[in-house]
């Protein structure tokens, strides 16, 4: 088993570009679509007509959410009470510009949520966790406060500190081995997404 891991690590990473979409099973496409539109600001988009099952595609912030309806996903669950909101559960996380405003809006909508604070070297990240209609965890945070520091020896030795300047084209021209390449690409994507962020 150890040999397999060592052999795989000798290969280059797959040629990925970015997160494309997250696919979620839901009891009601209509209810989940309303949540992702009204609460998180996603936009309903056309999905392929060749699908022979009920679902919906939504898009914003540079990636999509694909909903697949399965009304029987809870048929073996006998608990009628809402699931506890556990920040250590699986979740989708979104960068946001104002955590205080997020909490006020969730309160206005009557949504249950929990908060957490992560601290590293005096830098704080505020997190807000809540569930979608099917119990999937959503996090909104200001996670870009903490620098991105690669741990791998093969990665660049510099730390990535968020910066809202530059562009993908200028970063690409500098080349992927340039220390600021990934930093610029990630922050450009975040800055564009934050401009589109709305409730």
CNS distance restraints for C-alpha pairs under 8 A (distance, minus, plus):
assign (resid   1 and name CA) (resid   5 and name CA) 6.64 0.50 0.50
assign (resid   2 and name CA) (resid   6 and name CA) 6.31 0.50 0.50
assign (resid   3 and name CA) (resid   7 and name CA) 6.06 0.50 0.50
assign (resid   4 and name CA) (resid   8 and name CA) 6.15 0.50 0.50
assign (resid   5 and name CA) (resid   9 and name CA) 6.21 0.50 0.50
assign (resid   6 and name CA) (resid  10 and name CA) 6.70 0.50 0.50
assign (resid   7 and name CA) (resid  11 and name CA) 7.45 0.50 0.50
assign (resid  19 and name CA) (resid  63 and name CA) 6.36 0.50 0.50
assign (resid  20 and name CA) (resid  62 and name CA) 7.74 0.50 0.50
assign (resid  20 and name CA) (resid  63 and name CA) 5.01 0.50 0.50
assign (resid  20 and name CA) (resid  64 and name CA) 6.16 0.50 0.50
assign (resid  21 and name CA) (resid  63 and name CA) 5.30 0.50 0.50
assign (resid  21 and name CA) (resid  64 and name CA) 4.19 0.50 0.50
assign (resid  21 and name CA) (resid  65 and name CA) 5.26 0.50 0.50
assign (resid  21 and name CA) (resid  66 and name CA) 6.77 0.50 0.50
assign (resid  22 and name CA) (resid  64 and name CA) 6.40 0.50 0.50
assign (resid  22 and name CA) (resid  65 and name CA) 4.94 0.50 0.50
assign (resid  22 and name CA) (resid  66 and name CA) 6.13 0.50 0.50
assign (resid  23 and name CA) (resid  65 and name CA) 5.81 0.50 0.50
assign (resid  23 and name CA) (resid  66 and name CA) 4.52 0.50 0.50
assign (resid  23 and name CA) (resid  67 and name CA) 5.89 0.50 0.50
assign (resid  23 and name CA) (resid  68 and name CA) 7.36 0.50 0.50
assign (resid  24 and name CA) (resid  65 and name CA) 7.45 0.50 0.50
assign (resid  24 and name CA) (resid  66 and name CA) 6.24 0.50 0.50
assign (resid  24 and name CA) (resid  67 and name CA) 5.10 0.50 0.50
assign (resid  24 and name CA) (resid  68 and name CA) 6.17 0.50 0.50
assign (resid  25 and name CA) (resid  67 and name CA) 5.94 0.50 0.50
assign (resid  25 and name CA) (resid  68 and name CA) 4.83 0.50 0.50
assign (resid  25 and name CA) (resid  69 and name CA) 5.81 0.50 0.50
assign (resid  25 and name CA) (resid  70 and name CA) 6.16 0.50 0.50
assign (resid  25 and name CA) (resid  73 and name CA) 7.77 0.50 0.50
assign (resid  26 and name CA) (resid  32 and name CA) 6.94 0.50 0.50
assign (resid  26 and name CA) (resid  67 and name CA) 6.51 0.50 0.50
assign (resid  26 and name CA) (resid  68 and name CA) 6.00 0.50 0.50
assign (resid  26 and name CA) (resid  69 and name CA) 4.94 0.50 0.50
assign (resid  26 and name CA) (resid  70 and name CA) 5.70 0.50 0.50
assign (resid  26 and name CA) (resid  71 and name CA) 6.96 0.50 0.50
assign (resid  26 and name CA) (resid  73 and name CA) 7.46 0.50 0.50
assign (resid  26 and name CA) (resid 134 and name CA) 5.97 0.50 0.50
assign (resid  27 and name CA) (resid  69 and name CA) 5.64 0.50 0.50
assign (resid  27 and name CA) (resid  70 and name CA) 5.21 0.50 0.50
assign (resid  27 and name CA) (resid  71 and name CA) 4.14 0.50 0.50
assign (resid  27 and name CA) (resid  72 and name CA) 6.91 0.50 0.50
assign (resid  27 and name CA) (resid  73 and name CA) 6.64 0.50 0.50
assign (resid  27 and name CA) (resid  74 and name CA) 7.98 0.50 0.50
assign (resid  27 and name CA) (resid 134 and name CA) 6.82 0.50 0.50
assign (resid  28 and name CA) (resid  32 and name CA) 6.21 0.50 0.50
assign (resid  28 and name CA) (resid  69 and name CA) 5.97 0.50 0.50
assign (resid  28 and name CA) (resid  70 and name CA) 7.50 0.50 0.50
assign (resid  28 and name CA) (resid  71 and name CA) 6.59 0.50 0.50
assign (resid  29 and name CA) (resid  33 and name CA) 5.80 0.50 0.50
assign (resid  29 and name CA) (resid  54 and name CA) 7.50 0.50 0.50
assign (resid  29 and name CA) (resid  55 and name CA) 5.95 0.50 0.50
assign (resid  29 and name CA) (resid  56 and name CA) 6.66 0.50 0.50
assign (resid  29 and name CA) (resid  67 and name CA) 6.54 0.50 0.50
assign (resid  29 and name CA) (resid  68 and name CA) 7.04 0.50 0.50
assign (resid  29 and name CA) (resid  69 and name CA) 5.59 0.50 0.50
assign (resid  30 and name CA) (resid  34 and name CA) 6.25 0.50 0.50
assign (resid  31 and name CA) (resid  35 and name CA) 6.42 0.50 0.50
assign (resid  31 and name CA) (resid 133 and name CA) 7.01 0.50 0.50
assign (resid  32 and name CA) (resid  36 and name CA) 6.29 0.50 0.50
assign (resid  32 and name CA) (resid  67 and name CA) 7.75 0.50 0.50
assign (resid  32 and name CA) (resid 132 and name CA) 7.18 0.50 0.50
assign (resid  32 and name CA) (resid 133 and name CA) 6.04 0.50 0.50
assign (resid  32 and name CA) (resid 134 and name CA) 7.64 0.50 0.50
assign (resid  33 and name CA) (resid  37 and name CA) 6.05 0.50 0.50
assign (resid  33 and name CA) (resid  44 and name CA) 7.65 0.50 0.50
assign (resid  33 and name CA) (resid  56 and name CA) 7.27 0.50 0.50
assign (resid  33 and name CA) (resid  58 and name CA) 7.77 0.50 0.50
assign (resid  33 and name CA) (resid  67 and name CA) 7.88 0.50 0.50
assign (resid  34 and name CA) (resid  38 and name CA) 5.68 0.50 0.50
assign (resid  34 and name CA) (resid  39 and name CA) 7.86 0.50 0.50
assign (resid  35 and name CA) (resid  39 and name CA) 5.39 0.50 0.50
assign (resid  35 and name CA) (resid  40 and name CA) 7.12 0.50 0.50
assign (resid  35 and name CA) (resid 132 and name CA) 6.83 0.50 0.50
assign (resid  35 and name CA) (resid 133 and name CA) 7.27 0.50 0.50
assign (resid  36 and name CA) (resid  40 and name CA) 5.06 0.50 0.50
assign (resid  36 and name CA) (resid  41 and name CA) 6.32 0.50 0.50
assign (resid  36 and name CA) (resid  42 and name CA) 5.56 0.50 0.50
assign (resid  36 and name CA) (resid  58 and name CA) 7.82 0.50 0.50
assign (resid  37 and name CA) (resid  41 and name CA) 4.70 0.50 0.50
assign (resid  37 and name CA) (resid  42 and name CA) 4.57 0.50 0.50
assign (resid  37 and name CA) (resid  43 and name CA) 5.95 0.50 0.50
assign (resid  37 and name CA) (resid  44 and name CA) 7.45 0.50 0.50
assign (resid  38 and name CA) (resid  42 and name CA) 7.70 0.50 0.50
assign (resid  38 and name CA) (resid 199 and name CA) 6.46 0.50 0.50
assign (resid  39 and name CA) (resid 199 and name CA) 5.67 0.50 0.50
assign (resid  40 and name CA) (resid 198 and name CA) 7.27 0.50 0.50
assign (resid  40 and name CA) (resid 199 and name CA) 5.83 0.50 0.50
assign (resid  41 and name CA) (resid  60 and name CA) 7.33 0.50 0.50
assign (resid  41 and name CA) (resid 197 and name CA) 6.88 0.50 0.50
assign (resid  41 and name CA) (resid 198 and name CA) 5.52 0.50 0.50
assign (resid  41 and name CA) (resid 199 and name CA) 5.27 0.50 0.50
assign (resid  42 and name CA) (resid  58 and name CA) 5.78 0.50 0.50
assign (resid  42 and name CA) (resid  59 and name CA) 5.36 0.50 0.50
assign (resid  42 and name CA) (resid  60 and name CA) 5.12 0.50 0.50
assign (resid  43 and name CA) (resid  58 and name CA) 5.19 0.50 0.50
assign (resid  43 and name CA) (resid  59 and name CA) 5.28 0.50 0.50
assign (resid  43 and name CA) (resid  60 and name CA) 6.38 0.50 0.50
assign (resid  44 and name CA) (resid  56 and name CA) 7.29 0.50 0.50
assign (resid  44 and name CA) (resid  57 and name CA) 5.98 0.50 0.50
assign (resid  44 and name CA) (resid  58 and name CA) 4.36 0.50 0.50
assign (resid  44 and name CA) (resid  59 and name CA) 6.54 0.50 0.50
assign (resid  45 and name CA) (resid  56 and name CA) 7.75 0.50 0.50
assign (resid  45 and name CA) (resid  57 and name CA) 5.58 0.50 0.50
assign (resid  45 and name CA) (resid  58 and name CA) 5.43 0.50 0.50
assign (resid  45 and name CA) (resid  59 and name CA) 6.70 0.50 0.50
assign (resid  46 and name CA) (resid  56 and name CA) 7.92 0.50 0.50
assign (resid  46 and name CA) (resid  57 and name CA) 6.67 0.50 0.50
assign (resid  47 and name CA) (resid  56 and name CA) 6.74 0.50 0.50
assign (resid  47 and name CA) (resid  57 and name CA) 5.86 0.50 0.50
assign (resid  53 and name CA) (resid  68 and name CA) 7.63 0.50 0.50
assign (resid  53 and name CA) (resid  69 and name CA) 7.62 0.50 0.50
assign (resid  54 and name CA) (resid  68 and name CA) 6.30 0.50 0.50
assign (resid  54 and name CA) (resid  69 and name CA) 5.54 0.50 0.50
assign (resid  55 and name CA) (resid  66 and name CA) 7.35 0.50 0.50
assign (resid  55 and name CA) (resid  67 and name CA) 5.15 0.50 0.50
assign (resid  55 and name CA) (resid  68 and name CA) 4.38 0.50 0.50
assign (resid  55 and name CA) (resid  69 and name CA) 5.42 0.50 0.50
assign (resid  56 and name CA) (resid  66 and name CA) 5.93 0.50 0.50
assign (resid  56 and name CA) (resid  67 and name CA) 5.08 0.50 0.50
assign (resid  56 and name CA) (resid  68 and name CA) 6.81 0.50 0.50
assign (resid  57 and name CA) (resid  64 and name CA) 6.91 0.50 0.50
assign (resid  57 and name CA) (resid  65 and name CA) 5.91 0.50 0.50
assign (resid  57 and name CA) (resid  66 and name CA) 4.56 0.50 0.50
assign (resid  57 and name CA) (resid  67 and name CA) 6.22 0.50 0.50
assign (resid  58 and name CA) (resid  64 and name CA) 5.49 0.50 0.50
assign (resid  58 and name CA) (resid  65 and name CA) 5.17 0.50 0.50
assign (resid  58 and name CA) (resid  66 and name CA) 6.36 0.50 0.50
assign (resid  59 and name CA) (resid  63 and name CA) 5.83 0.50 0.50
assign (resid  59 and name CA) (resid  64 and name CA) 4.24 0.50 0.50
assign (resid  59 and name CA) (resid  65 and name CA) 6.28 0.50 0.50
assign (resid  60 and name CA) (resid  64 and name CA) 6.44 0.50 0.50
assign (resid  60 and name CA) (resid 193 and name CA) 7.66 0.50 0.50
assign (resid  60 and name CA) (resid 196 and name CA) 7.75 0.50 0.50
assign (resid  61 and name CA) (resid 190 and name CA) 7.97 0.50 0.50
assign (resid  61 and name CA) (resid 192 and name CA) 7.60 0.50 0.50
assign (resid  61 and name CA) (resid 193 and name CA) 4.42 0.50 0.50
assign (resid  61 and name CA) (resid 194 and name CA) 7.46 0.50 0.50
assign (resid  61 and name CA) (resid 196 and name CA) 6.83 0.50 0.50
assign (resid  61 and name CA) (resid 197 and name CA) 7.36 0.50 0.50
assign (resid  62 and name CA) (resid 189 and name CA) 7.44 0.50 0.50
assign (resid  62 and name CA) (resid 193 and name CA) 6.64 0.50 0.50
assign (resid  83 and name CA) (resid 135 and name CA) 6.96 0.50 0.50
assign (resid  85 and name CA) (resid 113 and name CA) 6.99 0.50 0.50
assign (resid  85 and name CA) (resid 114 and name CA) 6.71 0.50 0.50
assign (resid  85 and name CA) (resid 129 and name CA) 7.00 0.50 0.50
assign (resid  85 and name CA) (resid 130 and name CA) 6.38 0.50 0.50
assign (resid  85 and name CA) (resid 131 and name CA) 7.18 0.50 0.50
assign (resid  85 and name CA) (resid 137 and name CA) 7.58 0.50 0.50
assign (resid  86 and name CA) (resid 129 and name CA) 7.88 0.50 0.50
assign (resid  87 and name CA) (resid 114 and name CA) 7.94 0.50 0.50
assign (resid  87 and name CA) (resid 116 and name CA) 7.87 0.50 0.50
assign (resid  87 and name CA) (resid 129 and name CA) 6.42 0.50 0.50
assign (resid  89 and name CA) (resid 137 and name CA) 7.21 0.50 0.50
assign (resid  90 and name CA) (resid 136 and name CA) 7.74 0.50 0.50
assign (resid  90 and name CA) (resid 137 and name CA) 6.52 0.50 0.50
assign (resid  91 and name CA) (resid 136 and name CA) 6.68 0.50 0.50
assign (resid  91 and name CA) (resid 137 and name CA) 4.50 0.50 0.50
assign (resid  91 and name CA) (resid 138 and name CA) 5.41 0.50 0.50
assign (resid  91 and name CA) (resid 139 and name CA) 6.70 0.50 0.50
assign (resid  92 and name CA) (resid 137 and name CA) 6.47 0.50 0.50
assign (resid  92 and name CA) (resid 138 and name CA) 5.06 0.50 0.50
assign (resid  92 and name CA) (resid 139 and name CA) 6.09 0.50 0.50
assign (resid  93 and name CA) (resid 138 and name CA) 5.90 0.50 0.50
assign (resid  93 and name CA) (resid 139 and name CA) 4.43 0.50 0.50
assign (resid  93 and name CA) (resid 140 and name CA) 5.75 0.50 0.50
assign (resid  93 and name CA) (resid 141 and name CA) 7.31 0.50 0.50
assign (resid  94 and name CA) (resid 138 and name CA) 7.81 0.50 0.50
assign (resid  94 and name CA) (resid 139 and name CA) 6.13 0.50 0.50
assign (resid  94 and name CA) (resid 140 and name CA) 4.90 0.50 0.50
assign (resid  94 and name CA) (resid 141 and name CA) 6.41 0.50 0.50
assign (resid  95 and name CA) (resid 140 and name CA) 5.87 0.50 0.50
assign (resid  95 and name CA) (resid 141 and name CA) 5.21 0.50 0.50
assign (resid  95 and name CA) (resid 142 and name CA) 5.60 0.50 0.50
assign (resid  95 and name CA) (resid 143 and name CA) 6.43 0.50 0.50
assign (resid  95 and name CA) (resid 144 and name CA) 7.41 0.50 0.50
assign (resid  95 and name CA) (resid 190 and name CA) 7.68 0.50 0.50
assign (resid  95 and name CA) (resid 194 and name CA) 7.79 0.50 0.50
assign (resid  96 and name CA) (resid 140 and name CA) 6.08 0.50 0.50
assign (resid  96 and name CA) (resid 141 and name CA) 5.67 0.50 0.50
assign (resid  96 and name CA) (resid 142 and name CA) 5.74 0.50 0.50
assign (resid  96 and name CA) (resid 194 and name CA) 6.85 0.50 0.50
assign (resid  96 and name CA) (resid 197 and name CA) 7.59 0.50 0.50
assign (resid  97 and name CA) (resid 142 and name CA) 6.73 0.50 0.50
assign (resid  97 and name CA) (resid 194 and name CA) 6.91 0.50 0.50
assign (resid  98 and name CA) (resid 102 and name CA) 6.43 0.50 0.50
assign (resid  98 and name CA) (resid 142 and name CA) 7.60 0.50 0.50
assign (resid  99 and name CA) (resid 103 and name CA) 6.35 0.50 0.50
assign (resid  99 and name CA) (resid 126 and name CA) 6.81 0.50 0.50
assign (resid  99 and name CA) (resid 127 and name CA) 7.44 0.50 0.50
assign (resid  99 and name CA) (resid 128 and name CA) 7.44 0.50 0.50
assign (resid  99 and name CA) (resid 140 and name CA) 7.35 0.50 0.50
assign (resid  99 and name CA) (resid 141 and name CA) 6.44 0.50 0.50
assign (resid  99 and name CA) (resid 142 and name CA) 7.06 0.50 0.50
assign (resid 100 and name CA) (resid 104 and name CA) 6.38 0.50 0.50
assign (resid 101 and name CA) (resid 105 and name CA) 6.12 0.50 0.50
assign (resid 102 and name CA) (resid 106 and name CA) 6.17 0.50 0.50
assign (resid 102 and name CA) (resid 128 and name CA) 7.97 0.50 0.50
assign (resid 102 and name CA) (resid 140 and name CA) 7.78 0.50 0.50
assign (resid 103 and name CA) (resid 107 and name CA) 6.16 0.50 0.50
assign (resid 103 and name CA) (resid 128 and name CA) 7.40 0.50 0.50
assign (resid 104 and name CA) (resid 108 and name CA) 6.21 0.50 0.50
assign (resid 105 and name CA) (resid 109 and name CA) 6.29 0.50 0.50
assign (resid 106 and name CA) (resid 110 and name CA) 6.24 0.50 0.50
assign (resid 106 and name CA) (resid 111 and name CA) 5.28 0.50 0.50
assign (resid 106 and name CA) (resid 112 and name CA) 7.52 0.50 0.50
assign (resid 106 and name CA) (resid 113 and name CA) 7.71 0.50 0.50
assign (resid 107 and name CA) (resid 111 and name CA) 5.90 0.50 0.50
assign (resid 107 and name CA) (resid 112 and name CA) 7.63 0.50 0.50
assign (resid 111 and name CA) (resid 130 and name CA) 7.64 0.50 0.50
assign (resid 112 and name CA) (resid 130 and name CA) 6.34 0.50 0.50
assign (resid 112 and name CA) (resid 131 and name CA) 7.93 0.50 0.50
assign (resid 113 and name CA) (resid 128 and name CA) 6.61 0.50 0.50
assign (resid 113 and name CA) (resid 129 and name CA) 5.41 0.50 0.50
assign (resid 113 and name CA) (resid 130 and name CA) 4.58 0.50 0.50
assign (resid 113 and name CA) (resid 131 and name CA) 7.73 0.50 0.50
assign (resid 114 and name CA) (resid 128 and name CA) 5.83 0.50 0.50
assign (resid 114 and name CA) (resid 129 and name CA) 5.30 0.50 0.50
assign (resid 114 and name CA) (resid 130 and name CA) 6.73 0.50 0.50
assign (resid 115 and name CA) (resid 126 and name CA) 7.33 0.50 0.50
assign (resid 115 and name CA) (resid 127 and name CA) 5.46 0.50 0.50
assign (resid 115 and name CA) (resid 128 and name CA) 4.52 0.50 0.50
assign (resid 115 and name CA) (resid 129 and name CA) 6.18 0.50 0.50
assign (resid 116 and name CA) (resid 126 and name CA) 6.12 0.50 0.50
assign (resid 116 and name CA) (resid 127 and name CA) 5.10 0.50 0.50
assign (resid 116 and name CA) (resid 128 and name CA) 6.61 0.50 0.50
assign (resid 117 and name CA) (resid 124 and name CA) 6.58 0.50 0.50
assign (resid 117 and name CA) (resid 125 and name CA) 5.57 0.50 0.50
assign (resid 117 and name CA) (resid 126 and name CA) 4.76 0.50 0.50
assign (resid 117 and name CA) (resid 127 and name CA) 6.05 0.50 0.50
assign (resid 118 and name CA) (resid 124 and name CA) 5.66 0.50 0.50
assign (resid 118 and name CA) (resid 125 and name CA) 5.06 0.50 0.50
assign (resid 118 and name CA) (resid 126 and name CA) 6.68 0.50 0.50
assign (resid 118 and name CA) (resid 127 and name CA) 7.89 0.50 0.50
assign (resid 119 and name CA) (resid 123 and name CA) 5.44 0.50 0.50
assign (resid 119 and name CA) (resid 124 and name CA) 4.46 0.50 0.50
assign (resid 119 and name CA) (resid 125 and name CA) 6.31 0.50 0.50
assign (resid 120 and name CA) (resid 124 and name CA) 6.64 0.50 0.50
assign (resid 120 and name CA) (resid 146 and name CA) 7.40 0.50 0.50
assign (resid 123 and name CA) (resid 145 and name CA) 6.82 0.50 0.50
assign (resid 123 and name CA) (resid 146 and name CA) 6.61 0.50 0.50
assign (resid 124 and name CA) (resid 145 and name CA) 7.02 0.50 0.50
assign (resid 124 and name CA) (resid 146 and name CA) 7.65 0.50 0.50
assign (resid 125 and name CA) (resid 141 and name CA) 6.90 0.50 0.50
assign (resid 125 and name CA) (resid 142 and name CA) 5.68 0.50 0.50
assign (resid 125 and name CA) (resid 143 and name CA) 5.56 0.50 0.50
assign (resid 125 and name CA) (resid 145 and name CA) 6.34 0.50 0.50
assign (resid 125 and name CA) (resid 146 and name CA) 7.33 0.50 0.50
assign (resid 126 and name CA) (resid 141 and name CA) 5.59 0.50 0.50
assign (resid 126 and name CA) (resid 142 and name CA) 5.99 0.50 0.50
assign (resid 126 and name CA) (resid 143 and name CA) 7.47 0.50 0.50
assign (resid 127 and name CA) (resid 139 and name CA) 6.57 0.50 0.50
assign (resid 127 and name CA) (resid 140 and name CA) 5.86 0.50 0.50
assign (resid 127 and name CA) (resid 141 and name CA) 4.47 0.50 0.50
assign (resid 127 and name CA) (resid 142 and name CA) 7.10 0.50 0.50
assign (resid 128 and name CA) (resid 139 and name CA) 5.47 0.50 0.50
assign (resid 128 and name CA) (resid 140 and name CA) 5.24 0.50 0.50
assign (resid 128 and name CA) (resid 141 and name CA) 6.30 0.50 0.50
assign (resid 129 and name CA) (resid 137 and name CA) 6.72 0.50 0.50
assign (resid 129 and name CA) (resid 138 and name CA) 5.64 0.50 0.50
assign (resid 129 and name CA) (resid 139 and name CA) 4.49 0.50 0.50
assign (resid 129 and name CA) (resid 140 and name CA) 6.65 0.50 0.50
assign (resid 130 and name CA) (resid 137 and name CA) 5.74 0.50 0.50
assign (resid 130 and name CA) (resid 138 and name CA) 5.41 0.50 0.50
assign (resid 130 and name CA) (resid 139 and name CA) 6.64 0.50 0.50
assign (resid 131 and name CA) (resid 135 and name CA) 4.94 0.50 0.50
assign (resid 131 and name CA) (resid 136 and name CA) 5.28 0.50 0.50
assign (resid 131 and name CA) (resid 137 and name CA) 4.62 0.50 0.50
assign (resid 131 and name CA) (resid 138 and name CA) 5.83 0.50 0.50
assign (resid 132 and name CA) (resid 136 and name CA) 5.36 0.50 0.50
assign (resid 132 and name CA) (resid 137 and name CA) 6.56 0.50 0.50
assign (resid 132 and name CA) (resid 138 and name CA) 7.02 0.50 0.50
assign (resid 144 and name CA) (resid 162 and name CA) 6.25 0.50 0.50
assign (resid 145 and name CA) (resid 162 and name CA) 7.42 0.50 0.50
assign (resid 146 and name CA) (resid 161 and name CA) 7.53 0.50 0.50
assign (resid 147 and name CA) (resid 159 and name CA) 6.57 0.50 0.50
assign (resid 147 and name CA) (resid 160 and name CA) 5.46 0.50 0.50
assign (resid 147 and name CA) (resid 161 and name CA) 4.61 0.50 0.50
assign (resid 147 and name CA) (resid 162 and name CA) 6.65 0.50 0.50
assign (resid 148 and name CA) (resid 159 and name CA) 5.94 0.50 0.50
assign (resid 148 and name CA) (resid 160 and name CA) 4.74 0.50 0.50
assign (resid 148 and name CA) (resid 161 and name CA) 6.38 0.50 0.50
assign (resid 149 and name CA) (resid 158 and name CA) 7.06 0.50 0.50
assign (resid 149 and name CA) (resid 159 and name CA) 4.52 0.50 0.50
assign (resid 149 and name CA) (resid 160 and name CA) 5.91 0.50 0.50
assign (resid 150 and name CA) (resid 155 and name CA) 6.05 0.50 0.50
assign (resid 150 and name CA) (resid 156 and name CA) 6.87 0.50 0.50
assign (resid 150 and name CA) (resid 157 and name CA) 7.12 0.50 0.50
assign (resid 150 and name CA) (resid 158 and name CA) 7.74 0.50 0.50
assign (resid 150 and name CA) (resid 159 and name CA) 6.94 0.50 0.50
assign (resid 151 and name CA) (resid 155 and name CA) 7.22 0.50 0.50
assign (resid 153 and name CA) (resid 157 and name CA) 7.69 0.50 0.50
assign (resid 156 and name CA) (resid 177 and name CA) 7.45 0.50 0.50
assign (resid 156 and name CA) (resid 179 and name CA) 6.31 0.50 0.50
assign (resid 157 and name CA) (resid 179 and name CA) 7.92 0.50 0.50
assign (resid 158 and name CA) (resid 179 and name CA) 6.25 0.50 0.50
assign (resid 160 and name CA) (resid 180 and name CA) 7.31 0.50 0.50
assign (resid 160 and name CA) (resid 182 and name CA) 8.00 0.50 0.50
assign (resid 160 and name CA) (resid 183 and name CA) 5.46 0.50 0.50
assign (resid 161 and name CA) (resid 183 and name CA) 7.09 0.50 0.50
assign (resid 162 and name CA) (resid 183 and name CA) 6.89 0.50 0.50
assign (resid 162 and name CA) (resid 187 and name CA) 6.06 0.50 0.50
assign (resid 163 and name CA) (resid 183 and name CA) 7.79 0.50 0.50
assign (resid 163 and name CA) (resid 184 and name CA) 7.37 0.50 0.50
assign (resid 163 and name CA) (resid 187 and name CA) 6.14 0.50 0.50
assign (resid 164 and name CA) (resid 187 and name CA) 5.92 0.50 0.50
assign (resid 164 and name CA) (resid 188 and name CA) 6.52 0.50 0.50
assign (resid 164 and name CA) (resid 191 and name CA) 6.21 0.50 0.50
assign (resid 165 and name CA) (resid 184 and name CA) 7.29 0.50 0.50
assign (resid 165 and name CA) (resid 187 and name CA) 7.65 0.50 0.50
assign (resid 165 and name CA) (resid 188 and name CA) 6.94 0.50 0.50
assign (resid 166 and name CA) (resid 170 and name CA) 6.66 0.50 0.50
assign (resid 166 and name CA) (resid 171 and name CA) 7.17 0.50 0.50
assign (resid 166 and name CA) (resid 184 and name CA) 6.04 0.50 0.50
assign (resid 166 and name CA) (resid 188 and name CA) 6.79 0.50 0.50
assign (resid 167 and name CA) (resid 171 and name CA) 6.11 0.50 0.50
assign (resid 167 and name CA) (resid 184 and name CA) 6.48 0.50 0.50
assign (resid 167 and name CA) (resid 185 and name CA) 6.72 0.50 0.50
assign (resid 167 and name CA) (resid 188 and name CA) 5.89 0.50 0.50
assign (resid 168 and name CA) (resid 172 and name CA) 5.87 0.50 0.50
assign (resid 168 and name CA) (resid 184 and name CA) 6.75 0.50 0.50
assign (resid 168 and name CA) (resid 185 and name CA) 5.18 0.50 0.50
assign (resid 168 and name CA) (resid 188 and name CA) 6.85 0.50 0.50
assign (resid 169 and name CA) (resid 173 and name CA) 6.11 0.50 0.50
assign (resid 170 and name CA) (resid 174 and name CA) 6.46 0.50 0.50
assign (resid 171 and name CA) (resid 175 and name CA) 6.61 0.50 0.50
assign (resid 171 and name CA) (resid 176 and name CA) 7.78 0.50 0.50
assign (resid 171 and name CA) (resid 180 and name CA) 7.18 0.50 0.50
assign (resid 171 and name CA) (resid 181 and name CA) 4.93 0.50 0.50
assign (resid 171 and name CA) (resid 182 and name CA) 7.74 0.50 0.50
assign (resid 171 and name CA) (resid 184 and name CA) 6.12 0.50 0.50
assign (resid 171 and name CA) (resid 185 and name CA) 6.72 0.50 0.50
assign (resid 172 and name CA) (resid 176 and name CA) 6.51 0.50 0.50
assign (resid 172 and name CA) (resid 181 and name CA) 6.66 0.50 0.50
assign (resid 174 and name CA) (resid 178 and name CA) 6.17 0.50 0.50
assign (resid 174 and name CA) (resid 181 and name CA) 6.91 0.50 0.50
assign (resid 175 and name CA) (resid 181 and name CA) 6.61 0.50 0.50
assign (resid 176 and name CA) (resid 181 and name CA) 5.49 0.50 0.50
assign (resid 176 and name CA) (resid 182 and name CA) 7.10 0.50 0.50
assign (resid 177 and name CA) (resid 181 and name CA) 7.03 0.50 0.50
assign (resid 179 and name CA) (resid 183 and name CA) 7.70 0.50 0.50
assign (resid 180 and name CA) (resid 184 and name CA) 5.80 0.50 0.50
assign (resid 181 and name CA) (resid 185 and name CA) 6.29 0.50 0.50
assign (resid 182 and name CA) (resid 186 and name CA) 5.97 0.50 0.50
assign (resid 183 and name CA) (resid 187 and name CA) 6.02 0.50 0.50
assign (resid 184 and name CA) (resid 188 and name CA) 5.88 0.50 0.50
assign (resid 185 and name CA) (resid 189 and name CA) 6.28 0.50 0.50
assign (resid 186 and name CA) (resid 190 and name CA) 6.24 0.50 0.50
assign (resid 187 and name CA) (resid 191 and name CA) 5.96 0.50 0.50
assign (resid 188 and name CA) (resid 192 and name CA) 6.19 0.50 0.50
assign (resid 189 and name CA) (resid 193 and name CA) 6.15 0.50 0.50
assign (resid 190 and name CA) (resid 194 and name CA) 6.00 0.50 0.50
assign (resid 191 and name CA) (resid 195 and name CA) 6.32 0.50 0.50
assign (resid 192 and name CA) (resid 196 and name CA) 6.72 0.50 0.50
assign (resid 193 and name CA) (resid 197 and name CA) 6.28 0.50 0.50
